[in-house]
Structure formats: C-alpha cells, structure tokens
Amino acid sequence: MPEVQTVARVFVFALFCGALAVSVASWLVRTRRISPFSALSRTLRAWSDPVLRPIETRLVRAGGNPTNAGWWLVIGVAIVGVVLLAVLEWVTGVIIEVMGAVEGGPRGVARLVILLAYNVLFFALLIRVLGAWIGAFRYSRWMRPAYALTDWLVMPISRALPPVGMFDFSPLAALFVLWVLRYLLLSII
C-alpha cells in the first residue's frame, strides 16, 4: 500500500508542476514578458490555451477576470490533489484495519464495528454542531443525515439538560456518553 501512496504523491506533484508551468506560460505571454509575436510566445499559447480556455469560460460566466484562470488552475489542482491523497490514505487505513480485524477473529471484527460506529456518530455530532453554528439546521437537506444518526442520543439528553442561555450542551453531553459507551463496550470485548 505505501507504494500506491508514493505513486499517487508523485502523480499529484507532477500535475501541480504542470498546472504551475501552464499558469506561468500564460502569464508570461499575457503580461508581454515575452514578445507576443515570437515563436516561443506562439508555442506557449498553443500549449497553455487548450488547458486554460475552459477555466476562462467559466470565470467569464461567473463574472470573474479571465486573466486569473492560470491561478485558479493551480489552486484547483492543489486542492483536488490534497483531497485525493487524503482519501487514498483514509482508504488504505480502512483496508489495513479491516485486514487486522479479520485476523483478530470475532473479537477483532466486533472491536472494528464498535470503533467504526463510534467514528460515524462522532462525525455526525460534529457536523450537527458545526451546522448549528453556521445556521444549517435540522431540515436542511445536508443536515438531515447527521440529525437522523444522532437524534436517538441527543434528544433524551436535551430533555434532561436544558440549554444554558443560547448554548445547547446536549451534543457535548451526547459525545461524552458516546465516549463512555465506546469505552465500556471495548472493555467487555
């Protein structure tokens, strides 16, 4: 698995360097650092325009400046590359955990199921709290899954623990209950 991650890192870095080269080439020609009538300028335009033209079109439609297309390309490639590497690392970790759980027998599988359920509920609680901070509440299309996953735990606590001013501590208490439940289940196994 580390070989796949190394290849992916090299690939993402090569894409980033290519995007940077396209951006710099376009910038050199647009700012006339290179004579627009030279053979080098025509070559750089022929090389960078097919890559940047779709981005320029989208920028113009969105009301942006098409001269910034090169930098949008560089930033976009960097963000997509980081996300791709993070997802690949996460998938690799999950595969290694599943293989370890299968080797551990039924206890290993039960431990893995408990840890995965804890992680899913933890992130659902986190999304619920962050969504409340930015104003995306229960009936928002993106928030419904987080509320559906955590209501069984948060609602009884919120009935017993009233809000303090404008702060609702029931998701924090639910996180503590979830942590204790995970600790107890793992100690039983």
N, C-alpha and C positions, 0 to 999 in steps of 0.2 A: 504493500500500500504506500509506503513512503516514496517509492519510485514514481507512482502516479501523481502524487502531490508535487514532486520535484519537476516532473514534466509539465504539469499544469502551471506552476510558478514561472517556469521558463517561457511557456507559451503566452501567459498573461503579460510578462515583462516585454516580450518581443512585440506583442500587439500594442502595448503602451508606447514603446520606442517608435514603432511605425506610425502611430497616431501623432506623436510628437514631431516626427520628421515631416509628415504631411502638413501639419499645422505651421511649422517653421517655413516650409517651402512656400506655402500660400502667403504667409506674412511677408516673406522676402519679396515676392512678386507684387503684392498689393501695395506695399509701402515704397515700392520702387527702389529698394536697396540694390536690386539687380535691374538692369535695363530691360524694360518690357519688350524690347524688340530683339533681344539676343536669343541665340539658340538655347542657352541654358534656361532662360525665362520661359520659353515655349515648352521645353521639356518638363520643367517643374509644374507649369499649369496643366499640361497633359496628364501628369502623374497625380496631382492633387485634386483637380476639379471633379473627376468622377466620384471621389470619396466624399468631398465636401458639398457637392451640389444638393443632395437630398437634405442635408442638415440646413443648408442655407434656405432652401424652400420652406422648411418647417419654421425656421426662425422668422422669415418674412411673413408667413401666415399668422404667426403668433405676435407679430408687431415688434420683433427684435431686429437687431442690426446684423445683416448677413456677414459682415466682416469678422464677427466673433465666432463664426462656425468652427474654425480650427480649434479654438479653446474649448468650445462645447464638446467637440470630438475627444479631445484629450481628457477632459473631466469625466465624460461619459464612459470612456474605455477604462479609466482608473476605477470608477465606482463599480462598474459591472465586473471588472477583474477581481476586486476585493470581495464582492459578494460571491462570485463564483468560487474563489478559493475558500471562503468561509463555509459555504455549503458543502464543498468537497471534503473539507476537514471534518465537518459535522457528520457527514455520511460515513466517512472512514471510521470515526469514533463509534458510531452506532453499530457498524458491522463488527468491529472488534469487541464491543460489549456483548453483542448477541452471540458471537462465537464463544466468548468466555462463559456466558451464562449457559449455553448448551453443554459445554464441557463440565460445568459445575453440577449438572443433573437438575432434578426438580427444584432443589433449593436455589440454585443459581437462576433458574428461569423465574421462580417466584420473586426473588430479590430484584431481578431486572424489571418485572412487571410493576412492582411497587415503586421503584425508582422512576420508571417512565411515567407512571400515573402521577406521581408527585411533581415531576418536572412539567407535565402538561397543565396540571392545576395551578402550579406556581406561576407559569407564564400567563395563564388565563386571568389569575388575580392581578398580576402586574399590568396586563392590558386593560383590565377593568379600572384600576386606579388611574393609570395614565389617561385613559379615555375620559374619565370624570374630570380630570384636571383641564383637558382641552375642550370640554363641552360636548363630547360624543357620549351620549347616554344609552340606556337600555334598548331603545327601539331603533337605534342606528343600525343600518344593515351590517356594518363591520363589527359592531359590538355585541350583537345577539349571541354568537357562539361563546364569547367569554362569559356572558351572563348565564347562558344555559349550562355551562360547565360548572359554575361556581355558586349558583343560587342555593343549591341544597346545603351548602356550608355557610354562606354569608347571611342568608335571611334569618335563620334562627338566632344567630349571634346579634344581628342588628335589632331584633325584637327585644333581646335581653340587655343590649348595650346601646343606650340612646346616643344620638350624636351630641358632641360637645361643641356648641356654637355652630360654626359652619363645617366642622370637621367630623367625618364619619370614620370611626376607628374600627368598624366591624370587618373590613377587608384585612386590616393588620392583625386583628384577633383571629380571623379565619386562617391567616398564614401561620400564626403560632400554633393553632390547633392542628393544622395540616402537618406542620413540622413534628409535633409531638406524636401524632398518629403514625407518621413515617418511622420515627424512632422506635415506637412500640412494636410495630409490625416487623421491622428488621431485627429487633432483638428477639422476637419469638422464633424467627426462622433460624 
